[in-house]
Amino acid sequence: MKRILLAVVFLLLLGSSALALTVAGVSVDPTVTLNGQALNLNGSGLRSKFFIKVYVGSLYAERKLGSAAAVLADPGSKLIRMRFIHSKVAKEKILDAFSEGFANNTPQSAGKAEVREFLSLFKNDFIEGDIVDLALAGDGTVSASHNGRSLGTVRSALLARGILGNYFGDEPADKDLKAGMLGGEG
């Protein structure tokens, strides 16, 4: 009986580790909880710039979203997680990337007050191991946190769509990251 129990425990552990995903040496959680709601990993990928590995990006959603159009059209809650793997990334680099993404993918949002407010939430540089979460509620509320500490909230459907455009628009910051977050190779 003990052998059977040990075999069952071993199979359960083996099965759960098979579900774990590792990207660029970073273990990615299969689920996260956002406002009491479980969101499932849609996909993860690596954000790189000029061959420098910057962060592992992950998209969590209520349901599987297999295309950029599905992500942009889905009214449900989503979480974008950035886990930094580069030794240090100046906040200006991330803010510039966001600003460029807004201009390229949702030009109607570029320079708007809610976008400026969102960008002003980020006060510090990012170092290896830092986690930045961008929680996007179905009503357009965007909440940002850095290592679990709330940076603030901006309620704007235009901003939420702009953030999604940065990752899933026609001109994303990183096409491989986009593919990975959609569940493909990234």
C-alpha positions as CSV (number, residue, x, y, z in Angstrom):
1,M,0.0,0.0,0.0
2,K,2.9,2.4,0.8
3,R,4.4,1.7,-2.6
4,I,1.2,2.5,-4.3
5,L,0.9,5.7,-2.4
6,L,4.5,6.7,-3.2
7,A,3.9,5.9,-6.8
8,V,0.8,8.1,-6.9
9,V,2.6,11.0,-5.2
10,F,5.5,10.6,-7.6
11,L,3.2,10.7,-10.6
12,L,1.4,13.8,-9.3
13,L,4.7,15.6,-8.7
14,L,5.9,14.6,-12.2
15,G,2.7,15.7,-13.8
16,S,2.7,19.1,-12.1
17,S,6.4,19.8,-13.0
18,A,5.5,18.9,-16.6
19,L,3.1,21.9,-16.6
20,A,5.8,24.3,-15.3
21,L,7.2,26.5,-18.0
22,T,10.7,28.0,-18.0
23,V,11.7,30.8,-20.3
24,A,15.3,32.1,-20.3
25,G,15.9,30.3,-17.0
26,V,12.8,31.9,-15.4
27,S,10.1,29.7,-14.0
28,V,6.8,31.0,-15.1
29,D,3.7,30.5,-12.9
30,P,0.9,28.6,-14.6
31,T,-1.8,30.7,-12.9
32,V,-2.0,34.0,-11.0
33,T,-4.8,35.4,-8.9
34,L,-6.1,38.9,-9.7
35,N,-8.7,40.4,-7.5
36,G,-9.7,37.0,-6.3
37,Q,-10.0,35.6,-9.8
38,A,-7.7,32.9,-11.2
39,L,-6.1,33.8,-14.5
40,N,-4.3,31.2,-16.6
41,L,-1.0,31.5,-18.4
42,N,-1.7,32.3,-22.0
43,G,2.0,32.3,-23.0
44,S,5.4,33.7,-22.2
45,G,8.4,35.0,-24.2
46,L,11.6,36.8,-24.0
47,R,11.9,40.6,-24.6
48,S,15.3,41.3,-26.0
49,K,16.8,44.5,-27.5
50,F,20.0,44.4,-29.6
51,F,20.6,40.8,-28.5
52,I,20.3,41.8,-24.8
53,K,17.9,39.7,-22.8
54,V,15.7,42.3,-20.9
55,Y,12.8,40.5,-19.4
56,V,10.5,37.5,-19.6
57,G,7.0,38.7,-20.4
58,S,3.9,36.6,-19.7
59,L,0.2,37.1,-20.5
60,Y,-2.4,35.7,-18.1
61,A,-6.1,35.7,-19.1
62,E,-9.4,34.2,-18.2
63,R,-9.5,32.1,-21.3
64,K,-7.0,31.0,-24.0
65,L,-6.4,33.8,-26.5
66,G,-4.6,32.5,-29.6
67,S,-4.3,35.6,-31.7
68,A,-3.6,39.3,-31.2
69,A,-7.1,40.1,-32.5
70,A,-8.5,37.8,-29.7
71,V,-6.4,39.5,-27.0
72,L,-7.5,43.0,-28.2
73,A,-11.2,42.0,-28.5
74,D,-11.4,40.0,-25.3
75,P,-13.4,41.9,-22.6
76,G,-12.0,39.8,-19.7
77,S,-9.3,40.6,-17.1
78,K,-5.7,40.1,-18.1
79,L,-2.3,40.4,-16.4
80,I,0.9,41.2,-18.2
81,R,3.9,40.3,-16.1
82,M,7.5,41.4,-16.8
83,R,10.2,39.6,-14.9
84,F,13.5,41.4,-15.4
85,I,16.5,39.3,-16.2
86,H,19.0,42.0,-17.2
87,S,21.2,43.3,-14.4
88,K,19.8,46.9,-14.7
89,V,17.3,48.6,-17.0
90,A,16.9,52.3,-16.7
91,K,13.2,53.2,-16.2
92,E,13.6,55.7,-19.1
93,K,14.3,52.8,-21.5
94,I,11.0,51.1,-20.5
95,L,9.1,54.4,-20.6
96,D,10.5,55.2,-24.0
97,A,9.5,51.8,-25.3
98,F,6.0,52.3,-24.0
99,S,5.8,55.7,-25.5
100,E,7.0,54.4,-28.9
101,G,4.5,51.5,-28.6
102,F,1.6,53.9,-28.0
103,A,2.6,56.0,-30.9
104,N,3.1,53.0,-33.3
105,N,0.0,51.0,-32.3
106,T,-2.6,53.3,-30.8
107,P,-1.7,56.8,-31.9
108,Q,-5.0,58.1,-30.5
109,S,-3.6,57.3,-27.0
110,A,-0.2,58.8,-27.4
111,G,0.3,61.8,-25.3
112,K,-3.1,61.6,-23.6
113,A,-3.4,62.5,-20.0
114,E,-4.1,59.0,-18.9
115,V,-1.0,57.7,-20.7
116,R,1.1,60.4,-19.1
117,E,-0.4,59.4,-15.7
118,F,0.4,55.7,-16.3
119,L,4.0,56.5,-17.3
120,S,4.5,58.7,-14.3
121,L,3.7,55.7,-12.0
122,F,7.2,54.3,-12.7
123,K,9.8,56.0,-10.5
124,N,12.6,53.5,-10.3
125,D,15.0,51.6,-12.5
126,F,14.5,47.8,-12.8
127,I,17.1,45.2,-11.8
128,E,17.4,41.5,-12.3
129,G,14.7,39.7,-10.4
130,D,12.2,42.6,-10.4
131,I,8.6,41.8,-11.3
132,V,6.3,44.4,-12.8
133,D,2.6,43.5,-13.1
134,L,0.2,45.4,-15.3
135,A,-3.3,44.3,-14.4
136,L,-6.0,45.1,-17.0
137,A,-9.6,44.8,-15.7
138,G,-12.5,44.4,-18.1
139,D,-13.7,47.9,-17.3
140,G,-10.5,49.5,-18.5
141,T,-8.9,49.9,-15.1
142,V,-5.1,49.5,-15.3
143,S,-3.2,48.8,-12.1
144,A,0.6,48.6,-12.0
145,S,2.8,47.1,-9.3
146,H,6.6,46.7,-8.9
147,N,7.7,43.7,-6.8
148,G,4.2,43.4,-5.3
149,R,4.1,47.1,-4.2
150,S,1.2,49.0,-5.8
151,L,2.4,51.9,-8.0
152,G,-1.1,53.1,-8.8
153,T,-4.2,52.7,-10.8
154,V,-5.6,54.5,-13.9
155,R,-9.1,53.9,-15.1
156,S,-9.1,54.3,-18.9
157,A,-10.2,51.9,-21.6
158,L,-8.0,53.8,-24.0
159,L,-4.9,53.3,-21.9
160,A,-5.7,49.6,-21.4
161,R,-6.1,49.1,-25.2
162,G,-2.9,51.1,-25.7
163,I,-0.9,48.8,-23.3
164,L,-2.3,45.7,-25.1
165,G,-1.3,47.4,-28.4
166,N,2.3,47.7,-27.1
167,Y,2.5,43.9,-26.9
168,F,-0.1,42.7,-29.5
169,G,-0.4,45.5,-32.0
170,D,0.8,45.5,-35.6
171,E,4.2,47.0,-34.4
172,P,4.9,45.4,-31.1
173,A,8.1,46.2,-29.2
174,D,9.2,42.6,-29.8
175,K,7.6,40.2,-32.3
176,D,9.1,37.1,-30.6
177,L,7.7,38.2,-27.3
178,K,4.3,38.7,-28.9
179,A,4.4,35.2,-30.4
180,G,5.4,33.8,-27.0
181,M,2.7,35.5,-25.1
182,L,0.2,34.2,-27.6
183,G,1.3,30.7,-26.7
184,G,3.8,30.2,-29.6
185,E,7.5,30.2,-29.7
186,G,8.9,33.3,-28.1
